[in-house]
Amino acid sequence: MNTKIISTAIGILAIVALAWIAWPGKTTHTASNSDSTAGSSEATNIDIIDINDDNHEKGATMSGKPLVIYFSRADENYEVGTVDVGNTALLAKVAIDQLGADSFEIKPVTPYPAVYDEAIEQATAERNAGARPDYIGDVDISGYDTIFFGYPIWWGDLPMIVYNFVEDHDWSGKIVIPFNTHEGSGNAGTYQTLGSIMTGATLRGDGFNLAGHVARTSEGQARMKTWLTGLGY
């Protein structure tokens, strides 16, 4: 009798185990705080479109008025001193003007310190803690097909406030075109990072990155205009 009960119990447990393995679990994506994603397109939720692909018609997937979303920090900056307008904001303005686009600036509720070293210290603490700083206001992105998304590279990654904004919004069906400023790290793999958190979006793989100090020059802004023209704008 006991032998039959034990055999039955083992059979039930085996069925439960097989059902657990077969059940499709929810995949959770976490933001990376390193530049280890550079050069890898694996495990992303968005398509990377190469503008140089002969099968991709420039501007073919763009419709309606675009939206420019950007985060930028003014005050004391590396290589450029103290400025009233941040490096990324200058590129964003070029895009807004050339595209005739709507815009939204991601502004922190608590501003970053004006002194560069103090701002670096705060940004480092946020990165180490995986913080998600709050931002002022919001924008409804549901009515836009194409979104230009700009930001600086901080410690080889997206600023934590940018993670917060991205994670707060539904990117399904959006075409996202990234641009960024840096001081030597290019895009630092952040296009792939965006790919892991902008679920359902299509990321244009022909984003634009420019050294921050160059973004402040007429030459740098001319390069931004040329890039936009090459996209069909």
Secondary structure, 3 states (H helix, E strand, C coil): CHHHHHHHHHHHHHHHHHHHHHCCCCCCCCCCCCCCCCCCCCCCCCEEECCCCCCCCCCCCCCCCCEEEECCCCEEECCCEEECCCHHHHHHHHHHHHHCCEEEECCECCCCCCCHHHHHHHHHHHHHHCCCCCECCCCCCCCCCEEEEEEECECCECCHHHHHHHHCCCCCCCEEEEEEEECCCCCCCHHHHHHHHCCCCEEECCCEEEEHHHHCCHHHHHHHHHHHHHCCC
